[in-house]
Amino acid sequence: MDYQRLLERIEADIAPLVGSGTPAEYIPALATVDPAQFGMAIADLEGNVFGVGDWRVPFSAQSITKVFALALALAEGGDSLWERVGREPSGNPFNSLVQLEYENGIPRNPFINAGALVVTDRLQTLTGDASSELLEFLREESGNPEVGFDAEVAASEQENGDRNAALAHFMASYGNIDNPVPALLDHYFWQCSIEMSCADLARAGRFLARHGLRADGTRLLTRSGAKQINAVMLTCGTYDAAGEFAYRVGLPGKSGVGGGIVAVVPGRCTLAVWSPGLDSQGNSVAGVAALDRFTTLTGLSVF
Ligand SMILES: NC(=O)CC[C@H](N)C(=O)O
C-alpha cells in the first residue's frame, strides 16, 4: 500500500476540520497551543515511517502515555495489576470521580485518570522511578533519544491538579495506592508531560502491532498480552466516546488532551495523528476524522 499518498489524501480530506474544537483549557500550558496544526504518521512493521503535515512536531502526549505505562507495568509486574483496576468502559469523563465510591476505590479501567494513577503507582513500586522508566522506554521504542519531559506542562498540571489529587487520595483511602500520594502525583504529571511527535508515537507503538515484540526484537508482552492491551484500548481508550470511536474508526486507539491519538492495526502498522482542537470528550476533532478516513479508505480496521 502507498501509505504516503494515502496520508496526503487524508490530509486534504480533513483539512476543513483542522482548527475546529478547542485545546484543553484546564491545563493552562496546553490552552495556548495553536489549534491550526495537523500531523499524521504511519509506522509499518518493516521499519518505515510515513508522514504528512506537522508529523515531526513534538506535542504533549498526555493520556497516550497511559498505554505505554500499562504495558510496562504488566510486563514487569504481571496480571496482579488487574486486582486493582478493571477493564470495563466507564461511560464517564476521563477525570470523573463518581464511580469510585460505589466501586470501592477500584477504577473502571487503566485509561481514565483514576486507573492510570493506579498503574503509575504500580510502576513506581516496581521500578522506584516510574516516570524515568517510562521516558527511557519511549526513547528506546521511538528510536529518538531527544524525547523528553516538558517541565512547563508538568508544573501547569501540578498547579491545577486538584482533581487528580482528589482521585489519588480517595483511592488511597481504600488502600488502592501504595506510594505516598504527592510522590505518585509527581510521577503522573511528569508522565503526562512527555513530548513526542507523531513520528515518535507511531514508532513507539509498534510493539502493539507486532503482537508484543519490541523495536529490538525482544519480547515485551506475550501475543495474548498485546491483544489484551489492544482490546482495552478499543473499549476504553477514548473515554466516554469509546463506542463512537469504535463505530467510526474500528481500531484500538488511545487519545490524549494534547490532541494526539495513537491507533493500531494489529499485524500491520501503527498510526499517530495530532491536531490540538478537542471535542467535548477530550478527543481531537481532526484526529478522529483522519483515522475514520484511514479505515474507510483502506478497509484496514479490526472488523
Ligand atoms: N485525557 C488526558 O489526556 C488527561 C491527562 C491529563 N494530564 C490529566 O490528568 O487530566
Ligand as a Chemical Component Dictionary entry (heavy atoms), coordinates in Angstrom:
data_LIG
# 
_chem_comp.id                   LIG 
_chem_comp.type                 NON-POLYMER 
_chem_comp.pdbx_formal_charge   0 
_chem_comp.three_letter_code    LIG 
# 
loop_
_chem_comp_atom.comp_id 
_chem_comp_atom.atom_id 
_chem_comp_atom.alt_atom_id 
_chem_comp_atom.type_symbol 
_chem_comp_atom.charge 
_chem_comp_atom.model_Cartn_x 
_chem_comp_atom.model_Cartn_y 
_chem_comp_atom.model_Cartn_z 
_chem_comp_atom.pdbx_ordinal 
LIG N1 N1 N 0 -7.144 12.798 28.871 1  
LIG C1 C1 C 0 -5.953 13.239 29.170 2  
LIG O1 O1 O 0 -5.070 13.339 28.330 3  
LIG C2 C2 C 0 -5.795 13.675 30.587 4  
LIG C3 C3 C 0 -4.365 13.804 31.045 5  
LIG C4 C4 C 0 -4.162 14.976 31.937 6  
LIG N2 N2 N 0 -2.773 15.075 32.251 7  
LIG C5 C5 C 0 -4.972 14.854 33.208 8  
LIG O2 O2 O 0 -4.525 14.204 34.096 9  
LIG O3 O3 O 0 -6.030 15.394 33.357 10 
# 
loop_
_chem_comp_bond.comp_id 
_chem_comp_bond.atom_id_1 
_chem_comp_bond.atom_id_2 
_chem_comp_bond.value_order 
_chem_comp_bond.pdbx_ordinal 
LIG N1 C1 SING 1 
LIG C1 O1 DOUB 2 
LIG C1 C2 SING 3 
LIG C2 C3 SING 4 
LIG C3 C4 SING 5 
LIG C4 N2 SING 6 
LIG C4 C5 SING 7 
LIG C5 O2 DOUB 8 
LIG C5 O3 SING 9 
# 
